[in-house]
Amino acid sequence: GTRALAECLGTEGQFGLITEITLRVRRQAEFSRACLLTFAGLDAALEFAAGMVDATVAGEGREGGRKGAGDKSRESGAGVGPAHGLLLNRARMRAENTLQRDRLPQLDPFLPEQDALLLHFDNAGAWRSFRERLTDQQREQVRAHATAAAFLWAERYFPLKKQRIGPGLVGAEVLLPAGATADYLRSIGTITHRTGATPAIEIVLAKGGGSGAAQHVVMTAITCDPARRVHYLLRLLLVQLLTQAGIDAGGRPYGIGIWNTPFFRAAFSAERRRDLRQRKSALDPHGLVNPGKFFGLQGRFFGLSALPLRPAVFHALLMTARRLLPLLAWAMRRLEPPRLQGWEVPPRERREGRDLLLETAARCTSCGACLPTCPAYRLTGDELVTGRAKLRLAAALVAGDTTVSQAEAHAAMQCIRCGLCEEVCQTRLPLREAYLALETRIEQRFGPAGATVERFIQRVDAERSTLLHTYGLDLAAWEPAQEPQGGESR
């Protein structure tokens, strides 16, 4: 029931597996409008957002008195506030422009490189009410930034695309009461300024729990280069310092996983931790479900690999890092690699494709967008044929990994070369070129994959309906006059 679902969500799979879920979806909104406002600083943007929330709450009270149900008021067009709100700092906006220049160098950047508030309205009444509260100058901003707002709204589901110019990203995600966000942002500024890092910050405006109190999810992303080991480790330490600063400001980690296990006590109250442990013992007494994480890590080599992330050791290290921050900041600045203004994709011919494979693999976010679009994956169900698995294989082969088997390597040769993975890749990786370099390397080391490829071709020929479905070629003709289907979807 409700308790079981609550235990599954946010606990990293400790209390069971979700095998089936029924979603209730509403009809597509007839109105959609994104708008963008810029500010002289994040403090001013936060102040505006707080005033907007206050006005929304007051409007909800009035609408509730007249209408009764929130859904009915939304359908009536009365509206009381935006459906979505996102704050983006200047560095985040600058990163978007850098990506645009990398993609379309002939176009001038069109995003204002200022701290900004992106809002989306799915109700015409809410939009009109919001516009009435704006000053003439703010209305002009909304008009001038209409294209930028539409672009940012359309790209909202691709937060990791910045890794293209990274070539890596590390980040801290903290959930805070809205009133604590300004103090946390000042802590972020102090820490990152000393280390020379430039944080790209997104702040999601949200309501928390049953109280409906305003909360913010503050996501801080910092570019890094995983190939520079010392630099990368210092960046990881910086992220933990930022997470601890968020906890000190009254927040908690947005998620636990492995990396945030030392913050387990900060994420849950003592009563909640006790309840979770008791339920775990009752439901999974042998610790078979997703073992070795969340409550406490179990590392290899008799647990030594997890030693730095054990709470007592970790917090001692973090306290030491705080005291030595001037020295660590000096080291971070000295080891900072040149900042990229784009990514010059290496040609496949250079060093037998080595640079192309390594740099492409480093920029893969492992988001999994390439899985559902891949015809080979739909046919075989084998993730070894997908983009992210091929790039991991490529990195392993370039590094001289001797544990890769011939069967694993030859599995990667099952490919239709349709390029759908490249089309949906948020980082816009040159996957088809990388595959060619990878296949050459596989044949050099393991020999031709004739038998594997032949079986794959036979399967493709036998299951053409799967290909038609993947490419959307089996869909019935759609008439614009047709009404979308509402209700429940399984």
N, C-alpha and C positions, 0 to 999 in steps of 0.2 A: 504494500500500500504506500501511503504517503511517506511513512517513516523509512521504509526500505529505499525509496527513491532518494530521500534526503541523505541517507547514509552512503549511497553510491556516488552522489555528486560531490565533488570536491575532496574525496578521500582516496583518490588514485587507485581505484579498483580493489579496495581492501575488503569490501563486504558483498562481493558477488559480481556477476556479469550481466549486462543488459543485453538480452537476446532479441527482444522485440519491443517496439515502442509505437504508440499511436499518438499522432500529433493533431491537434485541432487548429486549423488555419482559418483565418478570416479572409473575406474577399479582398482582392487587390484594391487599394485605396484609389478612389477616382481623382484625388488631388495629390500632387507631389511637388514640393518646392524646397530647394536648398538655398541657403543664403550665407554669406560670409561677411563678417565684420572684423576690422583690424583695430588694434589698440597700441598705445605707446609702451605697454609692458603687460606682463601676465597678471600683475596685481590689479590693473584696471580691468582686464578681461574677467578675472574672477569676481570683481565687484559687480560688473554688469551681469554676469551669470547669476550671482546671488539675488540681485534685484529682480531678474527675470523669473527665478524660481519662486520668489515671494509673490510676485504678481500672478503666477500660474496657480499657486496654492489658494490665493484669494479667489481667483476665478473658478477653481474647482469647487470651493465652498458655495459660491453663488449658483453655479450650474447644478451642483448636487441638490441644493434646496429647490430648484425649479424642475429639474429633470429626473433626479433620483439616481439613475444608473449611468455610469461613465460611458459605457458602450453606446447607449441610446443618445447621449449628448453628442458623441462623435459622429453618429450617423445623421443627426439633425443638422450638422454643420455649425453648431455653436462654437465649439473649440475653446480651449483654454491655454494651450501652450505647445511648444515644439515636441515632436515625437522622439527626437534624438539631438544630443548636443555634444560637441567635441572641441576642446581647446588644443591648439597646436602652437608651439613656440616658434620663434624666428628660425632657429636651426632646422626644425622639422620642415618648414616651408622652403627653406633654402635647399634642403636635400631633394625635395620634389622638383625644384627648378633644375638642379643638377642632373637628375634623371631625365628630365625633358630634353635638356641640351644633348645628353648622351644618345637619346633616341631620335630626336629631330633637330640636329644642329642648325638647320636653316631658319628655325623659328626663334623669335625672342621669347624669353621666359615670361609667362603671363601671370604667375602667382605673386602676390605681394609678399615680400620677404619681411613680414612683421608678425608679431604675436597676433593670433587670429582665433575667432570663434566661429565654428561651422555648425549651423543649425539646419534641421530638416523638419518640414511640416507636412503632415499627410491629411490635413483638414483645412479647408478654405477659411472657415471662421476663425480658427486659431491664427492663421497667417494674417488675416485682416486685423485682428486684435493686436497682434505683435507689431505690425507696421504702424498702427496708430500711436503706439507708445514711443516710436523712434523719433529722433530729431531729424531736421531736414538734412543735416550733414550725414547722418547714419543712413538715411534712405538713399542718398547719393552713393554712398559706399556700397550698399546692397546692389544697386543698379550697375555700378562700375565693375563689381566682382562677380557678376552673375555667371560668367563662363567658368571662372575659377571655382566657384561653389559647386557647379554641376560636375566639374571634373573631380574634385575631391570627394564628392558624394559617390560618384560612380566607382572610384578607386578605394573605397573604404575597406574592402575585404582583402586588400593586398598590402598589409603593413610591413612585410618582410622584403619587399622589392628593393629596399635601400641597400640590401646586402650586395647588390650588383656592384656598387662602388665601394664596398667595405674593405676587403672582400669578405669580412665577417661582421657579425653583430652580437653584442652581449647586451643584456638589459635587466632592469629591475622593475617589477610590477608590484605596486603597493595600493591597498584599499584604505582610504582615509575618510574620516568625517570631513565634510566640506570646509568647516572652519579651520581645520588643521593644514590645509593644502598650502597656503601661502608660506607658513613656516617651513614646511618640508621643501618647497621650491627654493627657499633661501639656503637651506642646507645643501641641496643639490648643487646650487651655484657656487657655494663656498668650496665644496670638495672638488668638483670638476675643474674649477678655475685654477686651483693649485696644481692639479695634475696635468693640465693642458688638454683635457678631453673636452669635446664639444657635444653635449647631450642633445639629442632630438627628443622632445617631450610631447606626448599626447595625453590629454586628460579627458576621460569619459565622464560626463555628468550622469549621475545615476541616483536612484532612491534605494535605501537599504532596508531589507527585512520588512516586518509588519508595521514598523513605526513610520515608514515613509520618509525618514530623515534624509536630507541630502547627503550623498556620499560621492567621492571622486575616486576613480581608478587612475592612478598616475603611472604611466608607462614611460620609462626612460631608456632610450636606446643609444648605444655608443659603438662606433665602428672600431674594428680591430682587425688584426691579421693573425689567424691561427697558426700560420707557418712560422711566425716569430715567437718561439715558445715562451721566453721570459716576458716579453711584452704582453702576450696573451694571458699568462698567469696573473700578471699585475692588473690587467683589465678585469679579470674575474674577481680579484680581490676588491677592486673598486666597486663592482656591482654589489658585493656583499656589504660594503660600507654604506652604500646608498640604501640598501634594504634596511639595514639597522637604523639609519637615520629616519626612515619612514616609520619604523616601530617606535622610535623615541618621540616622534611627533604625534603619536596616538593612533597609528595605523597598524596594519598587519599584512603579511605577504598575500598576494592575490591567489597564489597556489603553493603547494608544498613540493610534490615530486621528490626527486633525489637532492637537487641542488639546495632547496630551501628546508631540508629536514632539520637542520640546526635551529630553525625558527619555529618549530612545531609548537613549543610552549607559548610563543607570542601569537600564534594563529588561532588558538582555541583557549577558552577559559578552563580552569582546573576541573570544574564540573563536567564540561563537555569532553575533556580528555579522558577523564575517568569513565564516562559513559561509553566512549568509543572503544576503549581498551576492553571493557567488560563485554560489549557486543561482539568484538573481534574474537574473544576467547570462546564465547558461546557459539558463534556461527562457524568459526574456522579454527578449532582448537589445535590443529597441526600446522597452521600457518602456510597452507598450500596456495592461497589466492594472492597473487602478486607479492611474493615474499621479499623480505630484505629491504623495505623502504617505508616511508611515511612515518611509522612509529619510531623507527631507528634503522640505520643502515647496517647491512651485513656485507662487508667487502671480501675480496679474495685475499689469499696469503694470510690466513688465520685472522682476517678482519683488519689487517694493517692498511689496506688500500682505502678503507673508509675511515681510518683514524682521524684525519683532519676535519671530517664533517661530523664527528661525534660532538654533541653539544658542549661538554666541558672543555674539550681541546679546542673546538672551533671558537668559542667565545673568548678563550684566553688568547688565541691567535689574533682575533679581531681587535681585542683591547690593545694588544701590542702594536698592531697595525695603526690604530688611531694615534697612539703616542709617537709612532715613528712616521706619521704621515708626511711631514716635511721632507724626510729622506726618501720615502717611497714616491712622493710627488716629483722629486728631482729625477729619480730613476725613470719614472714614466715619461717625463718630458724628453729625457735624453734618448729613450728607446722608441719614441713616437715615429712611426714610418711616415713617409711623405703622404699627404692627403691627396686622394685621387679626385680629379674633376670629371671623371668618366672612366670607362673601361675599354681599353684597346684590345679587342679580341685577338689572341695570337693565331696566326695562320696554321693550318693543319700540317703544313710542310716543315715548319720550324721544329727542329730537334725531334723529328718523328712523332710529332703530335704531343710530346710530353707537356709543354707549357699549356697547350689548349686543354688537355685533360685535367691537369692539376688546378688550373685557375677556374675552370668551369665547375669542377667538383667542390672547390672551396666556396663557391657562391651558391651552391644548391642549398636551399633552406629545408629540404626534406619535408615540405608541406604536404605532399601526397596528391596535389592537384593533377598530376600526370597519371595517376592510377585509374580513375574511372573513365578517362577519355581514351585509354590505350586499348586498341582492338586485340593486341597480342595478350594483354593481361586478361581481358574478358574471355578469350578463348582458352587460355591455359590455367588461369588462376594462380600463376607463379609470379611473385613479385620480382624475381630475378630478371624479368623481361622489361621492367619499367625504368623510367628515366633515372629516378633517384638511386635505384639499386645498381644500374649500369655505371653511374658516376662513382659510387662507392667502390665498385669492382675496379674501375679504371685507376682510382687513387691507389688501391691495394697493389695492382699490377705494376704501376710505375714505381711504387716503393719497394718492389721486389718481394712481396709477400709470397711465401712458399706454401701457405696453407690453402690457397685457392685450388679447387679441384678442376679437372677437365670438364666434368658435367656442369659445374657452376658457370664456368667460363662460356661453354658452348650454349648454355641456356640464353645468354644475352644476345645470341645471334638470331633469335626468333623475333623478327621485326618486319613490319610492312612498309616502313619508311614513309608513313603518311604525314608525319609532322604534327599530329594533334597535340602531342606533349609539349612541343615547342610553342604552339599557339596559346596554350593555357598557362604557360610558365610565368609566374608573376615577376621573376627576376630576368625574364627574356634571355635565357641561356641558349647558346648555339648548339642545341642538342644533336641535330642531324650531323653537323660537322664532327662533333665529339664522338658520335657513334661510329663514324667511318674510321676515325683514328683508333678507337677502342677495338674494332673488329680486326684491323690490321695487326694490332698488338696480340690479340687472342690467337690469330692464325699463326703468327710467328712463334708463339710459345707452346700452343697446344695442338696445332695442326688444324686442317679444315674441319668444319662442323657439318659435313655433308649429311650424315644420317639424321642429326637433330633438325636441320633445316628442312630436309625432305619430309619428315614426319609433321613438321609445322605446316608446310605447304598443303599436305593432304588434309590436315585439320581445317585449314582456312577454306579449302574447296568444299569440304563436307558441311561446314557450318556457316554458310554465307549469310544466313538470317541474322547471325550475331553481328556480322560486319554491317549489315544494313541498319540494324538497330543502333549500333555505335555511332554511325555517321548520320543518324536521323533520317535515313532514306525510306524508312517504313512508316513514317507518320502520314496520317490522312491529311488531305488538303484542308487548310483552315480558312474559314470565311470570317472576315472582320465583324460581321453581324452576330457571330456566335457569342453567347454569354459564357464567361469562365465558370468552371464548376467550383462551388464552395463546399463547405461542410468539412468532414473529416477525411484525412488521407492517411493511409497505412504505409 
